[in-house]
Amino acid sequence: MVLSEQDYRLIAEIQDGLPLSSRPYAAIGERVGLSEQQVIERIASLQMSGVIKRMGIIVRHHELGYTANAMVVWDVPDDQVDAVGKKLGEQPCVTLCYQRPRRLPAWPYNLFCMIHGQERNRVLEHISAIVKAHGLDHIPHQILFSGKRYKQRGARYL
């Protein structure tokens, strides 16, 4: 796919994130000379052609007051990981849940879920309630609270 000058301006405009607006594509369109609908269609075309691999969102939870953030790592039997992951992922307090391979012998954990909270004790209460409600007390797990923030950003194309 051959990119136009307008494609380059559009990619440059979105690679640092969408504007915080009720109509972000309209705001982008104003800056690059396209209508809101044209921006949406052009981004879709760039995705379909593989120029843009994915669109994602980075929530800056710390700025929203969520400073007690815990990754709970679980050592779930392989034949139960899908069921347990589904249960965890359905919890309102769980913001992220995914499976990863174990790295034995040092790291036996294969299921990860993230819980963001404003208070450490409240996060611990959520975890305790999840364990109790779903009978997960027999599954080994650890609670890893965030100690350092790292810069998050999306893909860079230009």
PARORO-728986 format. One record per residue: x, y, z of N, C-alpha, C, O in turn. Coordinates in pm, whole numbers, padded with zeros to 5 digits, always signed. Layout:
<rs>
XYZXYZXYZXYZ;...
</rs>
This chain:
<rs>
+00084-00118+00000+00000+00000+00000+00089+00124+00000+00183+00135+00079;+00059+00216-00087+00132+00342-00095+00058+00443-00007-00062+00465-00023;+00131+00503+00085+00070+00599+00177+00076+00739+00119+00176+00781+00061;-00034+00812+00137-00039+00951+00093+00017+01040+00203+00039+00996+00316;+00040+01165+00168+00085+01262+00268-00018+01274+00381+00018+01290+00497;-00145+01266+00344-00251+01274+00445-00248+01152+00538-00276+01165+00657;-00214+01033+00483-00200+00913+00566-00090+00934+00670-00106+00901+00787;+00022+00989+00625+00132+01015+00718+00091+01113+00828+00125+01094+00945;+00017+01218+00791-00030+01315+00891-00126+01248+00990-00121+01274+01110;-00214+01161+00938-00309+01091+01023-00237+00997+01120-00269+00995+01239;-00143+00920+01070-00067+00828+01156+00010+00906+01262+00011+00868+01379;+00074+01014+01221+00148+01096+01318+00053+01151+01425+00092+01163+01541;-00067+01184+01386-00165+01242+01479-00214+01140+01582-00239+01176+01696;-00228+01014+01542-00286+00915+01634-00183+00834+01712-00218+00771+01811;-00056+00835+01670+00039+00745+01735+00072+00783+01879+00122+00699+01954;+00045+00904+01919+00066+00942+02059-00063+00935+02140-00066+00976+02256;-00168+00882+02080-00294+00865+02151-00404+00953+02095-00379+01055+02031;-00524+00910+02121-00640+00987+02077-00666+01099+02178-00638+01084+02296;-00719+01210+02130-00750+01319+02223-00863+01279+02317-00953+01203+02279;-00858+01331+02440-00964+01307+02536-01081+01397+02499-01087+01514+02537;-01171+01341+02424-01283+01416+02369-01399+01320+02348-01378+01200+02330;-01519+01372+02350-01634+01286+02323-01636+01241+02177-01702+01143+02144;-01565+01313+02090-01557+01276+01948-01412+01290+01901-01379+01383+01828;-01326+01197+01945-01184+01209+01913-01153+01206+01764-01060+01273+01719;-01230+01130+01686-01201+01122+01543-01237+01253+01472-01176+01288+01371;-01336+01323+01523-01370+01454+01468-01258+01553+01499-01219+01632+01413;-01205+01548+01621-01095+01638+01658-00972+01610+01574-00904+01703+01529;-00942+01484+01552-00828+01447+01467-00852+01497+01325-00763+01551+01261;-00974+01476+01276-01008+01520+01141-00986+01668+01120-00938+01711+01015;-01023+01747+01220-01001+01892+01210-00853+01924+01192-00818+02017+01119;-00767+01848+01259-00622+01877+01254-00557+01829+01124-00454+01882+01083;-00618+01727+01061-00554+01674+00939-00634+01700+00813-00596+01654+00705;-00745+01772+00825-00822+01809+00707-00915+01700+00655-00936+01689+00534;-00969+01620+00744-01064+01515+00706-01189+01526+00792-01187+01586+00899;-01298+01468+00744-01418+01462+00825-01401+01349+00927-01312+01265+00914;-01486+01349+01028-01483+01242+01127-01498+01105+01060-01423+01012+01091;-01593+01094+00968-01616+00966+00899-01496+00927+00814-01461+00809+00808;-01433+01022+00749-01314+00991+00670-01200+00940+00757-01128+00849+00717;-01183+00997+00875-01079+00951+00968-01106+00806+01006-01016+00722+01003;-01230+00777+01043-01267+00641+01082-01241+00543+00966-01183+00437+00986;-01284+00581+00847-01266+00493+00730-01119+00475+00695-01077+00366+00658;-01042+00582+00706-00899+00574+00670-00823+00488+00769-00739+00407+00730;-00852+00504+00897-00787+00419+00998-00823+00273+00974-00736+00186+00983;-00950+00246+00945-00992+00107+00917-00917+00052+00797-00874-00064+00798;-00900+00132+00693-00827+00089+00574-00679+00062+00605-00622-00036+00557;-00619+00149+00685-00479+00130+00724-00463+00004+00809-00360-00064+00802;-00563-00027+00889-00559-00151+00968-00575-00273+00877-00500-00370+00889;-00671-00268+00786-00695-00382+00698-00575-00412+00609-00549-00527+00575;-00501-00308+00571-00384-00328+00485-00261-00368+00564-00158-00403+00506;-00270-00362+00697-00157-00402+00781-00060-00290+00814+00039-00313+00883;-00087-00169+00767+00001-00056+00800-00008-00028+00951+00094-00010+01017;-00130-00026+01003-00152-00015+01147-00185-00155+01195-00285-00214+01155;-00099-00208+01282-00115-00346+01328-00229-00360+01429-00304-00458+01425;-00241-00263+01517-00347-00271+01617-00369-00133+01677-00282-00046+01673;-00487-00117+01732-00520+00004+01807-00548-00044+01949-00619-00143+01967;-00493+00021+02045-00513-00018+02184-00538+00104+02269-00541+00217+02221;-00556+00078+02394-00580+00187+02488-00488+00168+02608-00471+00057+02659;-00432+00275+02651-00352+00277+02774-00426+00367+02872-00438+00487+02851;-00473+00307+02977-00541+00385+03081-00437+00424+03184-00372+00338+03244;-00421+00549+03206-00326+00599+03304-00394+00599+03440-00436+00702+03492;-00405+00478+03496-00481+00456+03618-00426+00535+03737-00502+00576+03824;-00296+00555+03741-00236+00628+03854-00290+00771+03859-00319+00824+03966;-00301+00833+03742-00351+00969+03736-00499+00977+03776-00548+01083+03814;-00568+00865+03769-00710+00859+03808-00727+00823+03955-00839+00807+04003;-00615+00811+04028-00622+00783+04170-00608+00636+04207-00619+00600+04325;-00583+00551+04110-00567+00409+04136-00419+00379+04156-00345+00352+04061;-00376+00385+04281-00234+00373+04312-00198+00242+04381-00080+00212+04399;-00298+00163+04420-00273+00033+04483-00306-00074+04378-00420-00117+04367;-00205-00114+04304-00226-00201+04189-00155-00333+04210-00035-00337+04237;-00230-00442+04198-00174-00574+04226-00191-00667+04108-00299-00677+04049;-00083-00736+04075-00090-00848+03981-00098-00972+04067-00010-00999+04149;-00205-01049+04049-00218-01175+04121-00179-01285+04024-00236-01297+03915;-00080-01365+04064-00030-01473+03979-00076-01605+04039-00067-01626+04160;-00125-01693+03955-00187-01818+03998-00117-01937+03933-00075-01929+03818;-00104-02044+04006-00051-02171+03955-00169-02266+03939-00196-02350+04025;-00239-02250+03828-00363-02323+03803-00332-02451+03726-00257-02448+03629;-00390-02564+03767-00373-02686+03687-00416-02659+03542-00518-02594+03517;-00337-02709+03449-00360-02678+03308-00503-02708+03262-00558-02634+03180;-00562-02814+03312-00698-02850+03268-00805-02759+03329-00922-02771+03293;-00768-02669+03418-00863-02578+03482-00840-02431+03445-00919-02345+03482;-00732-02404+03374-00692-02265+03352-00797-02184+03276-00819-02067+03307;-00863-02244+03177-00966-02170+03104-01084-02134+03193-01132-02021+03191;-01130-02229+03272-01244-02205+03361-01211-02101+03468-01290-02011+03494;-01094-02115+03529-01055-02020+03633-01032-01882+03572-01073-01781+03629;-00967-01877+03457-00946-01749+03389-01076-01679+03355-01087-01557+03368;-01175-01756+03311-01306-01698+03281-01370-01640+03407-01424-01529+03404;-01363-01713+03517-01419-01663+03644-01350-01534+03686-01416-01437+03724;-01217-01533+03680-01143-01414+03720-01175-01296+03629-01199-01185+03675;-01175-01322+03499-01200-01216+03403-01338-01154+03412-01358-01041+03367;-01433-01227+03470-01569-01174+03485-01585-01085+03608-01689-01022+03625;-01485-01081+03692-01495-01000+03815-01483-00852+03781-01391-00813+03708;-01573-00769+03833-01568-00626+03802-01436-00559+03842-01394-00462+03778;-01371-00609+03946-01247-00546+03993-01125-00590+03912-01019-00529+03924;-01137-00694+03831-01024-00744+03752-01021-00667+03620-01116-00671+03542;-00908-00598+03596-00898-00517+03475-00824-00587+03362-00827-00541+03248;-00758-00698+03393-00679-00769+03294-00662-00912+03343-00635-00934+03461;-00678-01009+03255-00658-01149+03293-00606-01224+03171-00665-01217+03063;-00495-01295+03188-00438-01366+03075-00353-01484+03122-00307-01489+03236;-00335-01577+03030-00253-01696+03055-00116-01677+02992-00102-01619+02884;-00014-01726+03063+00123-01725+03012+00187-01859+03046+00143-01926+03139;+00289-01898+02973+00357-02024+03007+00434-02012+03137+00487-01907+03172;+00440-02122+03208+00521-02129+03330+00668-02122+03289+00703-02157+03177;+00752-02078+03380+00897-02076+03360+00959-02154+03475+01018-02097+03567;+00944-02285+03467+00993-02373+03574+01144-02383+03572+01204-02371+03465;+01206-02402+03685+01147-02432+03814+01115-02307+03896+01045-02317+03997;+01165-02193+03855+01155-02073+03940+01017-02008+03940+00978-01947+04039;+00942-02021+03832+00816-01947+03818+00705-02043+03776+00691-02073+03657;+00625-02092+03871+00523-02191+03839+00389-02131+03793+00295-02205+03764;+00380-02000+03786+00251-01935+03764+00216-01927+03616+00301-01897+03532;+00090-01955+03586+00046-01957+03447-00078-01871+03420-00120-01860+03305;-00135-01811+03523-00252-01726+03504-00229-01597+03584-00189-01600+03700;-00256-01486+03519-00228-01355+03576-00354-01270+03572-00425-01270+03472;-00381-01198+03679-00491-01101+03673-00449-00974+03747-00381-00979+03850;-00492-00862+03692-00456-00732+03747-00577-00670+03814-00687-00671+03760;-00554-00616+03933-00659-00545+04005-00605-00408+04042-00505-00397+04114;-00671-00304+03993-00633-00166+04024-00724-00116+04135-00846-00138+04130;-00667-00051+04233-00748+00003+04342-00690+00132+04395-00575+00167+04368;-00771+00200+04472-00727+00326+04532-00663+00304+04668-00588+00388+04717;-00693+00189+04730-00636+00158+04861-00592+00012+04862-00664-00077+04817;-00474-00012+04915-00416-00146+04921-00509-00245+04993-00529-00357+04946;-00564-00204+05106-00652-00294+05182-00776-00332+05102-00824-00445+05111;-00827-00239+05025-00946-00268+04942-00911-00370+04834-00991-00459+04805;-00794-00358+04774-00750-00456+04673-00738-00594+04736-00782-00693+04678;-00679-00600+04855-00667-00728+04926-00805-00786+04958-00824-00908+04952;-00899-00701+04992-01036-00748+05017-01099-00807+04891-01165-00910+04897;-01076-00741+04779-01128-00793+04650-01071-00932+04623-01144-01024+04587;-00941-00946+04641-00876-01075+04615-00930-01182+04707-00961-01293+04663;-00943-01150+04833-00996-01245+04930-01138-01286+04893-01173-01404+04902;-01219-01190+04852-01358-01220+04814-01364-01310+04691-01448-01399+04683;-01276-01286+04595-01271-01369+04475-01232-01512+04511-01295-01607+04465;-01129-01526+04592-01083-01659+04634-01196-01734+04704-01220-01852+04676;-01263-01666+04793-01371-01729+04871-01491-01763+04782-01543-01874+04788;-01534-01668+04701-01654-01687+04619-01638-01799+04517-01736-01867+04485;-01517-01819+04468-01496-01918+04362-01418-02041+04408-01376-02122+04326;-01398-02053+04539-01330-02171+04593-01190-02189+04538-01151-02299+04502;-01115-02081+04533-00980-02084+04476-00871-02094+04582-00752-02081+04550;-00910-02117+04707-00811-02120+04814-00711-02236+04800-00604-02232+04860;-00744-02338+04722-00652-02450+04701-00552-02424+04588-00461-02503+04566;-00570-02314+04517-00481-02282+04405-00373-02186+04454-00403-02076+04498;-00245-02229+04446-00136-02141+04491-00136-02010+04411-00152-02010+04289;-00116-01901+04482-00109-01771+04416-00026-01675+04501-00005-01695+04621;+00020-01570+04435+00091-01463+04503+00032-01331+04459-00018-01317+04348;+00039-01233+04549-00009-01099+04520+00113-01008+04509+00189-00992+04604;+00130-00950+04392+00247-00866+04365+00200-00723+04344+00147-00690+04238;+00220-00638+04443+00182-00498+04428+00288-00423+04349+00408-00450+04362;+00243-00331+04267+00335-00250+04187+00422-00165+04279+00373-00107+04376;+00550-00160+04247+00641-00079+04324+00698+00037+04245+00747+00135+04302;+00692+00026+04113+00749+00128+04027+00662+00141+03902+00609+00042+03852;+00649+00263+03855+00575+00288+03731+00672+00301+03615+00776+00365+03627;+00637+00239+03505+00716+00250+03383+00633+00323+03278+00510+00319+03279;+00702+00389+03189+00634+00463+03084+00558+00367+02994+00610+00263+02953;+00434+00401+02965+00353+00324+02874+00326+00409+02751+00301+00529+02761;+00332+00345+02637+00297+00416+02514+00264+00315+02407+00301+00198+02415;+00195+00360+02309+00155+00275+02198+00265+00259+02096+00378+00306+02114;+00230+00193+01987+00326+00168+01879+00370+00298+01814+00291+00392+01801;+00495+00303+01773+00549+00420+01702+00566+00381+01556+00635+00283+01525;+00503+00456+01466+00511+00425+01324+00599+00525+01250+00662+00490+01149;+00605+00648+01300+00682+00751+01228+00788+00809+01318+00863+00897+01277;
</rs>
